[in-house]
Amino acid sequence: MSTVKIAIIGVGDISSIYLENITNMFKEIEVIGVCDLVEEKVRKAIETYKIPKQYYDMDEAMQDPEVDIILNLTRPNEHYEVTKAALKAGKHVYSEKPLAATFEECKELVALAKEKGLMLGGAPDTFMGSGIQTLPSITSTVADL
């Protein structure tokens, strides 16, 4: 069985758990390259996880014919643009949360993925994460009004 090849865009704080799990637990997928605006983060990821390729910009990763999936670990306000570019380049995408900043942008990404016959996925929020924990206090505050 051949492996599914992934390029990671964004190797900041959250990337270490992805890299650790992908490189040590999942033999069906392989990180073949990483890209980040901060050169030091790229070098550290390449050295620590034995990643074969460095991409100097996200377009280089998206144009690599070896890449099957773009793993979008950029900052939340960049998720939409990076994911859209990857889909337009014909790559499947898995993105950290949120998928986009607005519901309209999310619908646009889903429609683009369907149109191109691509898979699009996004990380779920952590159960009892800060957003979920905040909800009861907001609800209580609104109820008190």
C-alpha positions as CSV (number, residue, x, y, z in Angstrom):
1,M,0.0,0.0,0.0
2,S,1.3,3.4,-0.9
3,T,1.3,6.3,1.6
4,V,-0.7,9.5,1.3
5,K,1.8,12.4,1.1
6,I,1.2,15.6,3.1
7,A,2.7,19.0,3.0
8,I,2.2,21.1,6.1
9,I,1.7,24.9,5.8
10,G,2.5,26.5,9.1
11,V,4.8,24.8,11.6
12,G,4.1,26.8,14.7
13,D,3.1,25.6,18.2
14,I,0.2,23.3,17.2
15,S,2.3,21.5,14.5
16,S,4.4,19.5,17.0
17,I,1.5,17.3,18.0
18,Y,0.6,16.7,14.3
19,L,4.2,16.0,13.4
20,E,4.7,13.7,16.4
21,N,1.6,11.6,15.6
22,I,2.0,11.5,11.9
23,T,5.7,10.5,11.9
24,N,5.4,8.0,14.8
25,M,1.9,6.5,14.8
26,F,0.4,6.6,11.3
27,K,2.3,4.6,8.7
28,E,-0.4,5.3,6.0
29,I,0.5,9.0,5.8
30,E,3.8,10.7,5.3
31,V,4.8,14.3,5.8
32,I,7.0,15.1,2.8
33,G,7.5,18.8,3.2
34,V,6.9,21.8,5.4
35,C,6.5,25.5,4.9
36,D,6.4,28.5,7.3
37,L,7.3,32.2,7.2
38,V,9.8,31.6,10.0
39,E,12.9,29.8,8.7
40,E,13.9,28.6,12.1
41,K,10.6,26.8,12.7
42,V,11.0,25.0,9.3
43,R,14.6,23.9,10.1
44,K,13.6,22.6,13.5
45,A,10.7,20.6,12.1
46,I,12.9,19.2,9.3
47,E,15.6,18.1,11.7
48,T,13.4,16.8,14.5
49,Y,11.0,14.8,12.3
50,K,13.3,14.0,9.3
51,I,11.1,15.8,6.8
52,P,12.6,15.5,3.3
53,K,11.5,18.8,1.8
54,Q,11.3,22.5,2.6
55,Y,8.9,24.7,0.7
56,Y,9.9,28.3,0.5
57,D,6.3,29.4,0.0
58,M,2.9,27.7,0.1
59,D,2.5,27.8,-3.7
60,E,5.6,25.7,-4.1
61,A,4.0,23.0,-1.8
62,M,0.7,23.2,-3.6
63,Q,2.3,22.8,-7.0
64,D,4.4,19.7,-5.9
65,P,2.9,16.7,-7.8
66,E,3.9,14.4,-4.9
67,V,1.6,16.2,-2.4
68,D,-1.8,14.6,-1.9
69,I,-3.0,16.7,1.0
70,I,-2.3,20.1,2.4
71,L,-2.4,20.2,6.2
72,N,-3.2,23.9,7.0
73,L,-1.8,24.8,10.4
74,T,-1.5,28.5,9.7
75,R,-2.9,31.2,12.0
76,P,-6.8,31.1,12.2
77,N,-7.2,34.3,10.1
78,E,-5.2,32.7,7.3
79,H,-7.1,29.4,7.1
80,Y,-9.6,30.5,4.5
81,E,-7.1,31.9,2.0
82,V,-4.6,29.0,2.4
83,T,-7.3,26.4,2.1
84,K,-8.9,28.1,-0.9
85,A,-5.5,28.2,-2.7
86,A,-4.8,24.6,-2.0
87,L,-8.3,23.5,-3.3
88,K,-7.7,25.6,-6.4
89,A,-4.4,23.8,-6.9
90,G,-6.2,20.5,-6.8
91,K,-5.1,19.4,-3.3
92,H,-7.2,17.8,-0.6
93,V,-7.1,19.9,2.6
94,Y,-7.3,19.3,6.3
95,S,-7.3,22.5,8.3
96,E,-7.0,23.4,11.9
97,K,-10.0,25.2,13.4
98,P,-11.7,27.3,12.4
99,L,-12.1,26.3,8.8
100,A,-12.8,30.0,8.0
101,A,-13.8,33.2,9.8
102,T,-17.4,33.3,8.5
103,F,-20.1,30.8,7.6
104,E,-20.2,32.2,4.1
105,E,-16.4,31.5,3.6
106,C,-16.9,28.0,4.9
107,K,-19.8,27.4,2.4
108,E,-17.5,28.7,-0.4
109,L,-14.7,26.3,0.6
110,V,-17.1,23.3,0.7
111,A,-18.6,24.2,-2.6
112,L,-15.1,24.6,-4.2
113,A,-14.1,21.2,-2.8
114,K,-17.2,19.6,-4.2
115,E,-16.8,21.2,-7.6
116,K,-13.2,19.9,-7.8
117,G,-14.0,16.5,-6.4
118,L,-11.7,17.0,-3.4
119,M,-11.9,16.2,0.3
120,L,-12.0,18.9,2.8
121,G,-11.8,18.4,6.6
122,G,-11.3,20.5,9.7
123,A,-10.2,19.9,13.2
124,P,-13.1,19.7,15.8
125,D,-13.1,22.0,18.8
126,T,-11.8,20.4,21.9
127,F,-14.6,19.1,24.1
128,M,-14.8,21.4,27.0
129,G,-12.4,23.8,25.4
130,S,-12.5,27.5,26.1
131,G,-15.3,28.2,23.7
132,I,-17.6,25.5,25.2
133,Q,-16.6,26.5,28.8
134,T,-17.4,30.2,28.0
135,L,-20.9,29.4,26.6
136,P,-22.6,28.8,30.0
137,S,-21.3,32.0,31.4
138,I,-22.5,33.9,28.3
139,T,-25.9,32.2,28.5
140,S,-26.2,33.1,32.2
141,T,-25.3,36.7,31.5
142,V,-27.8,37.0,28.7
143,A,-30.5,35.3,30.8
144,D,-29.9,37.9,33.5
145,L,-30.6,40.8,31.2
